[in-house]
């Protein structure tokens, strides 16, 4: 039998038990129609999910086997708790890092029921939602769409940027605390490596690893990047890099594969290109500084995740390590869901020149004062065009790294491929063919 009911007096002095239909959330969000823009904005701010997406998720949950126990009456014939309130509690738990006891005050459903539903939702989010919004779009979308945006900025062949982040564990088991206590956080943490596009769409992420692990170790467990290195992913993608031949004539060379922008903490793989550690020429400085600016995509994505889901920012209060990993994957799936809902992954079809401002006649959204910092950062080197000496390889040098006349990125040494990228970027820079990708504003959203 259900115990510890919340009771209130009736007008005649008798006592009655309150149900979830008397709760604040039920009256505000379930029993009341969200029929105005103001209410819809408030709902999304409070629960991190648009109201129409919330209704769709409720219907999907009702059909999912993870939530069967909340779709039928209990053994004594009582109606189950409203799954809509339980979902609101889960979203508030992740969005604002409340406790289950706090959620009980809003919904009049016991904290234990909310905890059980939350665990079921983590299984649903880390498996079904993650495949639907992270793995599915990454594998079913043509990689050239991701590469097209980076090609505007002179990084032909790049598909995204990658880095690791730490998520605190406030109830880490004692047996695991030593291995998880790294130097980034004061508490034990899990370390995750993620890869995102320029539009902040998450392409993939690793499962959690101890916070003491560095990026070199973490990348070995990244299925996406390791698959690119081994030729399992994006191997059919083709792109062209510009070069100057021995007669100083501009030619195009076809490459096969893809690569990602990283920092200098990764392994020397040709599919993970970092900035130059010690640039000595203006060409290397330009390339490295522009690469650092484009690599901020992954940092901005981590910032968005932690602002949107406070449970990632303030720490996860769960005792099981596998549950922490499920929280991370669920938050990544919800992040992509919101990105697709707002159509922020589309519309990247124009850019802004480095030192030449253009305005189209039909472009009402153009703002001459809105110049990205990366452009001003690179413009200070615009007058420095001192030629650099590139390595001249023999005619048959690239034969062992080529297949059917196309150079394979995964087979090339990092220093050779990085030099080809710098050469290509320098040619396009001098032609003023480098643009900062900019998304056209969508008035519908």
KEMIFI-76594 format. One record per residue: residue in one letter; x, y, z of N, C-alpha, C in turn. Coordinates in steps of 0.02 Angstrom, whole numbers, plus 32768, in hexadecimal, padded with zeros to 4 digits. Layout:
// residues N
aXYZXYZXYZ...
***
This chain:
// residues 445
x802A7FC48000800080008000802C803E8000x801180737FE2803680B27FE1803380D18026x806C80EA803C80718106807E80858150807Bx807E817180B4809481B780BB807181E4808Ax802E81E180898008820D805F800C82558079x80078284804A800182CB805D7FB782D98066x7FA482F080A17F5E82FB80B17F50834580BEx7F12835A80AA7EFB839E80B57EB4839A80D0x7E9E83CC80F67E5983CB81117E2683E280DDx7DEC83C280DE7DB383D980B67D8F841180DAx7D5D842B80BA7D36846280D97D10844B8116x7CFE840A81197CD983F081537D0783D6818Ax7D4883DF81817D7783CB81B57D95838681ABx7D79835E817E7D97831C81717DD783248148x7DFF82F181477E3F82F281247E3982C980E4x7E5C82DE80B17E5F82B880737EA782B5805Ax7EB5828180347EF88278801A7F00829E7FD8x7F3782C07FD27F4782E37F947F6482B27F61x7F5482BC7F237F6F82937EED7F9882C07EBFx7FB882A07E8D7FE182C87E5E7FB782FA7E37x7F7582EF7E347F49831F7E107F4183607E37x7F5483607E767F52839E7E9E7F9483C37E9Ex7FC683A87E7D800983C57E80800F84047E56x8043842A7E64805084687E3F805F845A7DF6x808984297DE8809C841A7DA3806084027D7Ax803583DB7D9A7FFB83C17D747FCD83FB7D5Fx7FC3842A7D8C7F9784637D7D7FB784947D4Cx7FF9849A7D4F801B84CB7D23802784B07CDDx803C84707CD8805684587C98802C841F7C7Ax800583FD7CA27FDD83C57C887F9483D97C7Fx7F7683F47CB37F3084077CB17F24844A7C8Fx7F5984707C857F5484B27C667F7584AF7C21x7F5384CA7BEF7F6E84C97BAB7FA784FB7BA4x7FDD84E47B82801585107B74800885307B30x7FDD85637B307FC3857F7AF17FDC85C47AE1x801085DA7AFF802C861C7AF0807786177AEBx809586467AC680DE86457ABD8101864E7B00x80E586767B2B810586817B6C810686417B95x80CF861B7B9680CE85DC7BBB80FE85A97B9Cx810385A87B5A813085797B39817885897B49x818985C97B4B81CD85DE7B5C81DE85CB7BA4x81AD85D77BD181B985C67C1781C1857B7C20x819985557BFD819E850B7C0281E284F37BEBx81FA850E7BB3823B84F77B9B8273850D7BCAx826F85497BE582A385607C1382A585367C52x826C85207C69826A84FC7CA8827A84B27CA1x826A84957C668273844D7C5D82A2843C7C23x82BF846D7C0382F384637BCF82D9843E7B92x8298843D7B87827C84187B4F823F843D7B35x823884477AF481FB84677ADA81BD843D7AEAx8184845F7AF18148843D7B08813184077AD6x813584167A95812083E47A64814E83A77A64x819083B27A6F81BD83797A7481B083517AB4x819B83757AE8818A83537B27814E83247B1Cx811B833C7AF780E083127AEA80F382D67ABFx811F82E07A8E813582A87A64815A82747A8Ex8185828C7ABB81AB825D7AE4817E82367B14x814982577B2D811A82337B5880FA81F97B33x80E582047AF580C681CF7ACE80F881977ABEx813781A87AB2816981757AA58176814C7AE5x8177816E7B1E8183814B7B5D814B81197B6Cx810E812D7B5C80D581007B6A80D980BF7B42x80FD80C17B0A810380867ADF814480607AEBx816D80787B1981AE80597B2381AD80277B5Dx81D27FF27B5581D17FBD7B8781F37FD07BC8x821D80047BC8823E80187C06820D80367C38x81D2804A7C2281A3806E7C4D816180487C55x816380067C4E81267FDF7C5281067FE57C97x812D7FEA7CCA81127FEA7D0F80E780277D1Dx80F0805D7CF580C8809A7CFF808E809E7CCDx808180677CA9804B80667C798010803B7C90x8013801F7CCD7FDE7FF47CE67FD380027D30x7F9B7FEB7D497F8B7FF47D907FB57FC67DBBx7FBB7FD87DFB7FE37FAF7E287FBA7F737E40x7FD67F4D7E6F7FB77F0D7E837F767F177EAAx7F697F527EC47F2A7F5D7EE97EFA7F897EC1x7F0B7F947E817EDC7FB87E557EE380027E52x7F17801F7E717F2180677E6E7F3F807C7E2Bx7F2B80B67E137F4780D07DD47F9080E17DDDx7FB880D77DA97FFF80E87DAE800A81337DAEx804481487DC18055818F7DBF805681A77D77x804481E57D6E804082027D2B808682067D0Dx809081E67CD380D181E37CB480E882297C9Ex80B982557C9180CC82997C7E80EE82BE7CB7x80D482B57CF380F482D57D2D813882B57D3Bx813C82747D31817C82527D3D81B0826A7D0Bx819D82757CCD81CB828F7C9B81E082D67CABx81B182FF7CC281C383437CD781F583427D10x81EC83137D3E821B830D7D76826182FA7D5Ex826582CC7D2E82A682B87D1382C882F27CEFx82A283177CC782BF83507CA382D683867CD4x82B083927D0982C583C37D3B830283AB7D62x8306836A7D6E8340834E7D92838083597D6Ax837D834F7D2883B983597CFF83C483A27CEFx838F83C87CE68396840D7CD083AD843C7D07x839584317D4483A5845F7D7B83C4843C7DB7x83D483FC7DAF83F983D77DE283D483D77E25x839183D07E24836C83C97E62837483837E7Ex835B837A7EBB835983387ED98313831A7ECDx830E82D97ED482CD82B97ECC829C82CF7F02x82B682E27F3C828A82FB7F71826C833F7F5Dx829383697F3C827783A87F238240839C7EF1x824A836C7EC58219835E7E9181D983427EAFx81DD831F7EE781A283057F098175833E7F1Fx819183767F34816983AF7F49814183CD7F10x815D83CA7ED2813B83E87E99810683B97E7Bx811083787E8180E583497E5C80B9831E7E89x80C5831D7ECB80A182F27EFA80A982A87EE8x80E082977ECA80F282527EBC813282457EE3x8137820C7F04816E82007F3281B282037F0Ex81E582147F348228821A7F18824181D77EFEx822D81A07F1E8243815E7F098227814D7EC4x81E881607EB781CA81537E7581EF817C7E40x820081B97E50822581E37E21826B81C57E14x828A81AB7E4882CC818E7E3F82C981507E11x829781267E1B828F80EB7DF0828180FF7DA8x825781317D9F824981477D5B828781667D3Bx82AE818A7D6282EB81A87D47831C81737D2Fx8324813D7D54835081077D3F833780E77CFFx82F580DF7CF982D980C37CBB82E480F37C81x82DE81347C8E82E781657C59833081677C42x835F815C7C6F83A6815A7C5B83B281207C2Bx839480E67C38839A80AE7C09837C80C07BC5x834380E17BC7832180F67B89834A812B7B64x8364815C7B88838981927B6883CD817D7B4Dx83F181547B74843481407B5F8434810C7B27x83FC80EA7B1E83F780B87AE983CE80D27AADx838F80E17AB9836380F17A81836E81397A69x836C81697A98837581AF7A8383BA81BB7A67x83ED819B7A83843181A57A6B8439818B7A24x841C81527A16841F813679D283F7816179A1x83C0817D79B8839481A3798C83B081E8797Bx83CF820979AB83E3824F79A1842F8259799Cx8457822779AD84A0822E79A884BD81FE7975x84B681BE798184D4818D795384B2818C790Fx846F8191790E844B818E78CF845C81C778A0x8455820778B68467823E788984B1823E7874x84DD822878A1852482287890853581F5785Ax851381BC785A85218187782A84F8818C77EAx84BB81A977EF848F81AD77B5849681ED778Cx84B7821F77A884C0825E77858501825C775Cx84FE82767720853A827976F6856E82A57717x85AA828A772085DE82AF774485F282EF771Fx85E582F376DE85F7832F76B985D0836C76D2x8596836276F18570839A770D859683B87748x85B4838E777285DD83A877A9861D83C8778Ex863B83A8775C867B83C0774186738402771Bx8639840E76FF862D844B76D78636848A7701x862184887740862684C2776B866F84D1777Ax8697849E778986DE84A97798870484BC7759x86ED84A6771F870E84B976E08708850476D4x86D3852576EC86CE856E76E88709858F770Ax871D857277438753858F776B879885787754x879D8554771E87DD853E770587F484FB771Ex87CB84D9774587DD8498776087B88461773Ax87CA845776FC87AA842476D487B783DF76F2x878383B776F6878A83747711877A836E775Bx877883A7777F876883A577C6871D839977CFx870C8371780086C58361780D86AE83777852x86DC8389787D86C9839E78C1870583A978ECx86F883B7792A872D83C1795C872083947998x8754838279BB874E835079F0877683667A2Dx875C83557A68877F83647AA6875D833D7ADEx877C833E7B188761831B7B528748834B7B87x871A83347BB18700835C7BE886F683307C25x86F783507C5F86EF832C7C9E86AC833D7CBDx868A83097CD6864B83117CF9865382F67D40x8644831F7D71864F830C7DB6862082D67DCFx863A82AC7DFC861382777E1C861182867E67x85D7829C7E8085D182B07EC585C982757EF4x85B7823A7EDA85B081FF7F0485D881C57EE6x861681D47ED4864181A27EB78650816B7EEAx864C812C7ED7865D80F67F0586A580FD7F1Fx86B080E97F5B86F280F17F7A872780CA7F55x8715808F7F39874780677F17875F80877ED6x873780B67EBB874980D57E7B8760811D7E83x876181387EBF876E81807EC887B681927EB5x87E681657EC2882C81757EB38837817A7E68x881D814B7E428826814C7DFA87FF81837DD7x87CB819C7DF687A181CF7DD887B282167DEFx87DF821E7E1E87F082607E388829827C7E0Fx881882A27DDA884B82C07DAF885D83067DC5x8881832A7D9A8898836C7DAB886983A37D93x883683917D6C880983C47D5187D583DA7D83x87BA83AB7DAB878683BB7DDC879D83A77E21x877E83C67E53878F83B67E98876D83767EB0x873E835E7E8A871A83217E9C872982EB7E68x871D82AC7E78872482787E4586F782867E08x870F82747DCE86EA82867D9186F2824F7D5Dx86C382507D2E86C682267CF286DB82517CB8x870382337C8C871F82577C5386FE823D7C13x86E6826C7BE886C482597BAA86E4827F7B70x86F0825C7B3A8709827C7AFD86CF827F7ACBx86C282BB7AB2868A82C67A8486A382E77A44x867F82DC7A0E868E82F979CD8650831D79B3x8657835B799E861E83847988862F83A57946x85FA83BA7922860183E078E58603842A78F5x860A845478C1860C849C78CD85C884B678E6x8592849278D6855084A678EE8541848B7934x8573846E7955856E8453799985458413799Cx853E83F17965851D83AF7965854F837B797Dx853C835479AE8568832079C9856782E4799Bx85A182D2798085A78298795485B382577979x85D3825C79B285E1822079D8860582317A18x860582037A478627820D7A87863B81C97AA2x866E81CA7ACB8684818C7AEB8658817E7B28x865C81427B41864081357B82866E81547BB6x865981577BF3868281787C2686C081517C39x86F481777C4B873381597C63874B81817C9Fx877981667CC7879081897D0287AD81CE7CF2x87A381FC7D1F87BA82407D15880582487D12x882B82157D26887482187D22888E82087CDDx886381F17CB0887A81E07C6D888382207C43x88B682207C1988C1825A7BED88A3824D7BA8x88A9827F7B7D888A827A7B3A88A982447B0Fx88E982387B18890A82047AF088ED81BF7AFDx88DD81B27B3C88BF81727B4D887581717B3Bx885481A97B45880C81AB7B3987FA81A17AEFx882481BB7AC2881581B77A7B8817816F7A62x883A81437A85883D80FD7A7087F980DB7A77x87CC80F77AA0878B80D97AAB875381007A88x8766812E7A5C873581547A368726812E79F5x86EB811179F086D980E879B786D881107976x86C3814E797986BE8177793D870281887921x872D81A67949876F81BC7930879B817F7921x8799814D794B87C18111793D87A880EF78FDx876680F278F1874C80D578B4876280FC7876x8768813F787D87828167784587CB81567837x87F2814D786C8838813C7864884080F77842x881680C87855881B8085783987F7807D77F7x87D880B377DE87B780B1779D87718094779Ex8753808F77DA8710807377DF86DA80A777D6x86E980E677E786B8811D77E186D3815277B1x86A6816E778A86B581A7775E86EF8198772Dx86FA8159771E8732814776F28725815976A9x86E58160769786D58170765186D081BB7645x86D781E3767986D4822C767187128244764Bx87088270761B873E828C75F3873E82D875F9x877A82F475FC8782833D75FC87C3834E75D9x87CA838C75C8880583A375A2882B83D875C9x886D83D375C4889B840575E188C4842475AAx88D0846475B188F884897580894284827590x896A847E755C89B2847C756389D284A27529x8A1184B375328A3984D174FD8A6C849D74E7x8A6C848F74A78A9B845D748E8AE1847C7487x8B0F845874688B53847074618B5884AF7436x8B2884B774098B2784F373DF8AFF852C73FEx8AEC8526743E8AC6855874638A8085627445x8A65852D74288A21852F740E89F2850F7441x89B8852D7447898785147477896484D6745Bx896484A1748389438462746F8917844A74A7x88E9841E749888BD83FF74C988CF83B574D1x88D383A0750F88E3835A751F88A9833D7545x889383027531885982E27550886F82B7758Bx884C82BF75C28858829875FE88188270760Fx8822823B763487EA820F764687EB82057691x87B1821076B187AC820876F987928248771Ax87A282507759878D828B777E87BD829577B9x87B982D077D787E382DE781187BD830D7841x87D68311787F87B5833878B387E8836878D2x87CF83A078EB87F883D2790B87FD83C27956x883A83C07970884683B079B6887C83DF79D1x888A83D87A1288C283FD7A2F890083D17A2Ex893583E87A4E897483C47A4B897A838B7A7Fx894383787A9E894683427ACE893682FE7AB3x892E82F97A70891982BA7A53895382967A32x894682597A1D8978823179FA8986824D79B5x89BF823C799989D38257795889B2822E7921x89708235791B894B821678E6893C824A78B1x893D82367872892F8266783C88E6827B783Bx88B98254785A88738267785C886282957896x889382A478C1888B82D578F688C2830878EFx88B1834378D688E3837678C688E183AD78FAx891983B8791E891C83EE7950893F842C7932x893F846479568968849D794189B2848C7948x89DC84B379268A2484A9792C8A3B84BB7973x8A65849179908A7D84A079D38AAD84DB79D3x8ADB84DC79A48B0C851379A08B0D852F7959x8ADA855679468ADA857279028B1285A478F9x8B3585A078C08B6E85CC78B48B6385F87877x8B3285EA784E8B24861378138ADF8632781Ax8AD3866877F48A92868877F68A5B865A77DDx8A6C862E77AE8A3A85FF77958A2485CF77CCx8A5385B877F48A43858A782A8A1D85AE7862x8A2E85ED786E8A0B861478A289C38620788Dx89B98633784E8975863F7837894B85FF783Dx896685C8782489428589782689318575786Ex8961857B789B8957856578E0892485907904x892785D278FA88F885FE791C88B185F57901x88AB85EB78C0886985E078A3884D859C78B9x8879856A78BE8864852878D6884D852C791Ex886F85537948885B855A798D8816857C7992x880985AB796687C885CD79678790859D7953x879C8574791F87698545790A875F850D793Dx879284FF7965878C84C87996876084DC79D1x874D851A79D6872285307A0D86DB85127A08x86CC84F179D0868A84D279CA867D84A07A02x86AE84777A1086A584437A4386A284637A88x86C884987A9486C584BA7AD5868184DA7ADFx866684F97AAB862385187AB085EE84E37ABBx85F684A97A9D85C584747AA685C5845B7AEEx860084537B0C8604843F7B5285E484757B7Ex85EF84B47B6D85D084EA7B94858484E87B8Fx856A84DC7B52852184D87B4A8504849D7B71x852684657B6F850E842A7B94850A84377BDFx853D84577BF9854084617C428513849A7C58x850584CB7C2C84D484FE7C3D848D84E37C38x848284B87C09843F849E7BFD842D84687C30x845D843F7C42845184087C72847F84137CADx8463842E7CE2848B84407D1D84A884037D3Fx848C83C87D3384A7838C7D5284EE837E7D3Ax84FF83947CFC8542838D7CE3857283C17CFFx855783FB7D10858284317D29859284297D73x856084187D9B856A84167DE4857C83D07DFDx8576839D7DD38589835A7DE8854D832C7DECx855A82EB7DE1852682B97DDF852282977E23x84E682977E4084DC82797E8284C182327E7Bx84E682087E5984D281C27E50850D81967E64x84FE81607E87853481377EA3855281067E72x852F80F67E3B854880C57E0B856A80E97DD1x85A480D17DBF85CB80F17D8985A780EA7D46x858880B07D39856680A77CF9852B80D67CF2x850C80EB7D2A84D6811B7D2584F081607D11x852C81727D28854981B27D14855681B37CC9x856D817B7CAD857781797C658535817E7C3Fx850081617C5A84BF81667C3A84A481AD7C3Cx84B281D17C72849D82187C7684BF82417C3Fx84FF82357C358523825A7C018508824C7BBCx84FC820E7BAB84E381FC7B69849C82167B5Fx847482157B948430822F7B8F8431827A7B82x845C829E7BA5846182E77B9B847982F77B55x84A782D07B3A84BE82DA7AF5848582D07AC4x845C829D7ACF842382917AA383F182CA7AA6x83E282E37AE283B3831A7AE883D0835A7ACAx841183637ACE8431839D7AAF8427839C7A63x843283637A438426835E79FB83DD836579E9x83B1834B7A14836983527A088356839C7A04x837083C57A338361840C7A328381842E79F7x83BC841879E383DD843579A983B5842A796Ax839B83ED7960837383DE7925832F84017929x83138407796482D28429796B82D784727958x830E8493796C831884D9795C833584E57917x834584AE78F4836184B178B083A384D778AFx83CA84D178E5840A84F378E8844084CC78C3x8430849078AD846084697886845D847A783Cx842E84A57829842584B677E28430850177D9x843985147799843F855B7789848685767788x84B8854A778F84FE8561778E851485647745x84FE85987722850B859C76DB852F85DC76C6x8549860176F5856D863E76E485A3864A7717x85D086777707860786867734861986CF7730x864B86E2775686638727775786AD87267746x86C0874D77148705874F76FE873387697734x87738759772C87A3876C775F87AC87B87763x87BE87D7772C87CA881F772E87A7884276F4x876B882976E58744884976B186FA883D76C0x86D6887176D58690886A76E88664887276ABx8638884176A186098843766985C288437685x859688637661855088657674852688577637x84FE8822763A84D188127603849588417605x8479884D75CA8440887A75C58404885F75EAx83FC881D75EB83C287FF760B83D187E47651x840887F8766E841C87E076AF840B881576E3x83D3880C770683BE883C773883DC882E777Cx83FA87F27785841587DF77C6845E87F077CEx847C880F779B84C3881C779E84D2885677CEx8504884F77F48518888178258563888D781Ex857688C8780585BD88D577F985E588D87839x85C388E8787085E788EC78AF85EF88A878D1x85CD887678B885D0883378D68609880C78B6x8646881D78C7868187FD78AC869C87CC78DFx86A0878B78D086B9875A79018700876A7917x870F87587955875287657970878787407948x87758705792E87A686DE790887BF870478CBx8792872B78AC87A78751787087D787897884x87C687AF78B887F387E578CE883587C878E7x8833878C79038870876C791B889E875B78E1x8881874578A988A98730787088BE876C7845x889687A2784788A587DB781D88E587FF7831x88F987F77870893788197884897487FC7861x896C87C1784289A387A2781D899687A677D1x896487CF77BD895287CF7776898987ED774Ax89AF881C776589E4883B773D8A258814773Dx8A2887DF77648A6587B8776A8A62877F7739x8A7D878677008A79875476CB8ABE873B76B9x8AEA873376EA8B2D871976DD8B2786D076C7x8B4386BD768F8B3D867876778B61864876A6x8B47860C76AA8B6785D976D38B7E85A076A6x8BAC857A76BE8BC8854376988BA3850376AAx8B7D84E8767A8B5B84A976858B878470766Dx8B7D8438768D8BA483FD767A8B8F83E67635x8BBF83DD760A8BB183C375C78BC1837975C6x8B8B835275BD8B92830A75BE8B9E82F07577x8BB882B575738BC2829575338B7F82847512x8B80827974D28B42826D74AD8B1C823074C6x8B4081FD74DB8B2081BF74F08B1C81B9753Dx8B2681F175608B2581EE75A98AE081DB75C4x8AAB81F675A68A6781EB75C08A4781AC75A4x8A6B8186757C8A4D814A75608A3A81167595x8A64811075C88A5680DF75FC8A1E80F5762Ax8A0A8135762689D3814E764F899481597625x8993814175E8895C814E75B9893B810D75A3x88FC8115759088D480DE757488B180F97536x88C180DD74FC88A480F374BD88B0813E74B1x88EB815474C288FE819A74B688E481CB74E9x88C381B4751D88A781E0755188CC81D47592x88E5820975AF8909820375EE88D981F47627x88E881C1764E88BD81AC768588D581CD76C5x88A981F176E588BC8217772188D481EA7758x88B281B2776488C48186779B890981667793x892481647756896581467749899E8178774Ex898F81B8774789C481EC774789DE81F8778Dx8A1F820677948A39821E77D58A1C826277E6x8A158270782689F682AF783B8A1D82EB7822x8A6082EA78288A87832578158A82833377CAx8A7D82FF77A18A76830877598A3183257749x89FD8308776689B98320775889AF83677773x89CA837477AD89C483B777CA89E683EB779Ex8A1F83DA77818A41840877558A1984157715x89F783E176FC89CC83EB76C18991841976D1x89768412770D893F843E7722895584867728x89918490774489AB84D4774B89B784F37706x89D284CC76D989DE84E37694899C84F67673x896A84CD7679892884DB765C8909851A767Bx890E852076BD88F1855A76DF8914859A76CAx8955859776C2897B85D376AE896785EA7668x895C85BB763B894885CE75F7890485EF75F8x88D585D2761C889285EF761E889286327644x88BD8638767688C08676769C88D786B07670x890A86A37648892486D8761C88F386E975E5x88C686BC75D5889286CA75A3885386E875C3x885686F57604881D870E762B87E186E07621x87EC86A0762787B8866E761D87A5864C765Ex87B9866A769787A9864F76D8876D867576F5x873C8650770E8700866E772B86F386517770x86D4867A779A86BD866177DB8675864A77D3x8667860977DD862385F077D285F0861477FFx85B9862677E08585864A78048541862F77EFx85178621781F84D58605781084A3863C7802x847C863377CE8448866477BD8411865F77F1x83F98698780883C68699783C8385867C7821x83658654784B83268634783A82EF86567863x82C5867C7841829186A27863825C86747881x825786367867822386087881823385F278C8x827285F378DB828485DC791E829A8615794A
***
